Amino acid sequence: MQEEMFQPEPAPQAPAPLSAHQRALAWTRRAWRPAATVLAVLFALLLMGHVINGKNGLSVWRQKRLEDRELQKQIHDVQQENAHLRQQVDRLKSDPDAIEHEAREKLHYAKPGEVIYALPTPPPADTQPAPAK
């Protein structure tokens, strides 16, 4: 019985040679996954580049957002100026003294018998100090 238990294994047989079609199919099966991974990574990089730098990408979106903030600030400033001018118009419509004040200050009108002295405007102050001697 001992002889039956320790029988040597038969020598491995060499695999049968593959045909050209079978070799191409085996190579394709081995190479498909790495090639598909590389293509997926390249597609993801291309898509990311388009998202960042495309026609409506993140960089354009950021620039448009800054432009929108600047325009909103300008709109707010113009609305405040309009409100101030409306108040001034309402004051001019209701207060005769305000009309007289505007006529005297801006148009240099005077009442009969008054003399207006116009002082020359001072030159703008130099922002740079004079050189020391």
C-alpha positions as CSV (number, residue, x, y, z in Angstrom):
1,M,0.0,0.0,0.0
2,Q,2.8,2.3,0.6
3,E,3.8,2.1,-3.0
4,E,0.4,3.3,-4.2
5,M,0.5,6.3,-2.0
6,F,3.8,7.7,-3.2
7,Q,3.4,7.6,-6.9
8,P,5.4,10.2,-8.7
9,E,3.4,12.9,-10.6
10,P,3.6,12.7,-14.3
11,A,5.8,15.3,-15.9
12,P,4.0,18.5,-17.0
13,Q,3.3,18.5,-20.6
14,A,4.3,21.5,-22.7
15,P,1.3,23.7,-23.6
16,A,0.1,23.3,-27.1
17,P,1.4,26.1,-29.4
18,L,-1.2,28.8,-29.9
19,S,-2.3,30.0,-33.2
20,A,-1.8,33.6,-34.3
21,H,-5.5,34.4,-33.7
22,Q,-5.3,32.9,-30.2
23,R,-2.1,34.8,-29.4
24,A,-3.7,38.1,-30.5
25,L,-6.8,37.4,-28.5
26,A,-4.7,36.6,-25.4
27,W,-2.6,39.8,-25.8
28,T,-5.8,41.9,-26.3
29,R,-7.2,40.5,-23.1
30,R,-4.0,41.3,-21.1
31,A,-3.6,44.8,-22.6
32,W,-7.2,45.9,-22.5
33,R,-7.4,46.9,-18.8
34,P,-4.2,49.1,-18.6
35,A,-5.1,50.7,-22.0
36,A,-8.6,51.5,-20.8
37,T,-7.2,52.9,-17.5
38,V,-4.9,55.2,-19.4
39,L,-7.7,56.3,-21.7
40,A,-10.0,57.0,-18.7
41,V,-7.3,59.1,-17.0
42,L,-6.6,61.1,-20.1
43,F,-10.3,61.7,-20.6
44,A,-10.6,62.8,-17.0
45,L,-7.7,65.2,-17.4
46,L,-9.1,66.6,-20.6
47,L,-12.5,67.1,-18.9
48,M,-10.9,68.8,-15.9
49,G,-9.0,71.2,-18.2
50,H,-12.2,72.0,-20.0
51,V,-14.0,72.6,-16.7
52,I,-11.3,75.0,-15.6
53,N,-10.4,76.8,-18.8
54,G,-13.3,76.2,-21.1
55,K,-15.7,78.8,-22.5
56,N,-17.7,78.8,-19.4
57,G,-15.1,77.4,-17.1
58,L,-14.1,78.3,-13.5
59,S,-11.6,81.0,-14.5
60,V,-14.3,82.7,-16.6
61,W,-16.9,82.2,-13.9
62,R,-14.5,83.8,-11.3
63,Q,-13.9,86.8,-13.6
64,K,-17.6,87.3,-14.3
65,R,-18.3,87.1,-10.5
66,L,-15.8,89.9,-9.9
67,E,-17.3,91.9,-12.7
68,D,-20.8,91.3,-11.2
69,R,-19.7,92.6,-7.8
70,E,-18.2,95.7,-9.4
71,L,-21.4,96.4,-11.3
72,Q,-23.5,95.8,-8.2
73,K,-21.3,98.4,-6.4
74,Q,-21.8,100.9,-9.3
75,I,-25.5,100.3,-9.3
76,H,-25.7,100.9,-5.5
77,D,-23.6,104.1,-5.9
78,V,-25.9,105.4,-8.7
79,Q,-29.0,104.6,-6.6
80,Q,-27.6,106.6,-3.7
81,E,-26.8,109.5,-6.0
82,N,-30.3,109.3,-7.5
83,A,-31.9,109.3,-4.0
84,H,-29.8,112.4,-3.0
85,L,-30.8,114.2,-6.2
86,R,-34.5,113.4,-5.6
87,Q,-34.2,114.9,-2.1
88,Q,-32.6,118.0,-3.6
89,V,-35.3,118.3,-6.3
90,D,-38.1,117.9,-3.6
91,R,-36.4,120.5,-1.5
92,L,-36.1,122.9,-4.4
93,K,-39.8,122.4,-5.3
94,S,-41.0,123.1,-1.8
95,D,-38.5,125.6,-0.3
96,P,-38.1,129.0,-2.0
97,D,-35.0,129.7,0.2
98,A,-33.4,126.6,-1.3
99,I,-34.0,127.9,-4.8
100,E,-32.4,131.2,-3.8
101,H,-29.4,129.5,-2.2
102,E,-28.8,127.4,-5.3
103,A,-29.1,130.5,-7.6
104,R,-26.6,132.4,-5.5
105,E,-24.1,129.6,-5.0
106,K,-24.0,127.9,-8.4
107,L,-25.2,130.6,-10.8
108,H,-23.7,133.6,-9.0
109,Y,-27.0,135.5,-9.0
110,A,-27.4,138.6,-6.8
111,K,-30.3,140.7,-5.6
112,P,-30.5,144.2,-6.9
113,G,-28.0,146.4,-5.2
114,E,-25.7,143.5,-4.1
115,V,-22.1,143.3,-5.1
116,I,-20.5,139.9,-5.5
117,Y,-16.8,139.5,-4.9
118,A,-15.4,136.4,-6.6
119,L,-12.1,135.3,-5.0
120,P,-9.7,133.4,-7.2
121,T,-9.5,129.7,-6.5
122,P,-6.3,128.6,-4.8
123,P,-3.9,126.5,-6.8
124,P,-3.9,122.8,-5.8
125,A,-1.5,122.0,-3.0
126,D,1.5,120.2,-4.1
127,T,1.6,116.6,-2.8
128,Q,5.4,116.5,-2.9
129,P,7.4,118.4,-0.3
130,A,9.7,121.2,-1.5
131,P,13.3,120.1,-1.8
132,A,15.5,121.1,1.1
133,K,18.3,123.6,0.4
